[in-house]
């Protein structure tokens, strides 16, 4: 028997309504029982259900025996359903309300992790897109969050992973700045290009991209016809990265600027 489109839509709507009602949290549950149900949902990987239960627990029993733990676990539940904004907001709230909690470092870590994931692209692992060429607002947030975790809690069990992510993010952010500087060079905005290169060196001194930042500054100064200043920076580039792709021995080859090569 064929089912009409309208009947099929009605059936889907009914099923969805049934699912929604089945997930509703019993308003008569007491704090301990509601918390236990939330724990069971987390253990079984039913994170959307856990979110509803933990939100209900937080709303109904904001000063109860399980309030702080429920708030902490709600951050994790939001993270698992990939609601990065809610996870960060919940983490910030927990940090504000419970700055001395023994697990507040976990809240800092999850806040950074949510921003880190928000800044990732689904095809990044396939190398179909360079993450540094996109809007990196979320990645900057993650860089700041992880840095704060490491500064405040250097011995935290989450600090080692945070440090590794900081290294990755530092290189991504620095590379992004250099791509902007490259754009300025192509457009003839040489002062802006030099400033971007200097900014990378000052703010991401440990990033591998700092060597290319020196090359950007050399080319920017050449564009400004400030060859003496370009020569000073070139000397630093040769000392720190003699195999830089922009170098031919001790000669710098401009890529975007119409200027003679510079030789030390």
Secondary structure as GFF3:
##gff-version 3
##sequence-region A 1 264
A	DSSP	alpha_helix	5	22	.	.	.	ID=ss1
A	DSSP	alpha_helix	31	43	.	.	.	ID=ss2
A	DSSP	alpha_helix	47	60	.	.	.	ID=ss3
A	DSSP	alpha_helix	67	80	.	.	.	ID=ss4
A	DSSP	alpha_helix	84	97	.	.	.	ID=ss5
A	DSSP	alpha_helix	104	118	.	.	.	ID=ss6
A	DSSP	three_ten_helix	124	126	.	.	.	ID=ss7
A	DSSP	three_ten_helix	131	133	.	.	.	ID=ss8
A	DSSP	alpha_helix	137	152	.	.	.	ID=ss9
A	DSSP	alpha_helix	159	187	.	.	.	ID=ss10
A	DSSP	alpha_helix	190	203	.	.	.	ID=ss11
A	DSSP	alpha_helix	210	223	.	.	.	ID=ss12
A	DSSP	alpha_helix	227	240	.	.	.	ID=ss13
A	DSSP	beta_strand	247	248	.	.	.	ID=ss14
A	DSSP	beta_strand	251	252	.	.	.	ID=ss15
A	DSSP	beta_strand	262	263	.	.	.	ID=ss16
###
